[in-house]
Amino acid sequence: MPDVANTPIKICSRASLLIGGDVIQSFDDGSAEATICDAMYEDMARSALTNSRWRFATDQAVLNRLTDAPTGRWTAAYQLPSESIMLIGVTVNDFPIKYDTYGSKVYSDSADSETLIADYVFRADESDWPPYFVTAVEYLMAGVLAVSAARDSQLATLMEQKAAYQMGQARRLHSQTQTNRK
């Protein structure tokens, strides 16, 4: 029976196999594929997680108001959750409000009495990724490996096309995991 638990190593190893490369045992196993994956994987994973509103990597949190007010334009500053890699929206009583992000802070013109709720993307663990998303990331990494390890531009183009197709399929499948919106 195959081991389906996903880890960065397993995802990168399967990506390497897609381009005809070797299995990766660890990011420091000395192979070209492992070195490239060690350097690029986290950036590619975070990029994939932020290119759509994946529910498995989305959360909500009450924002903590900071005592120091912004220097200009906004009246209040709030701290983003430390695990946030992209802010999706901010609401008060379920209504979207105007805001701006500066570094790890959210600025708004909210009153002291208002509770701000942030919807944000976080770095979900690979074990929580659905199969369709794993496949898309494998093809993304295969494209990186095709350029860097195999040095084959035609193979890289093919892997990039497959990655784009798989990411589109992932978005389509993922859209079916919640109630349809009107």
Disulfide bonds with the S-S distance in Angstrom:
none
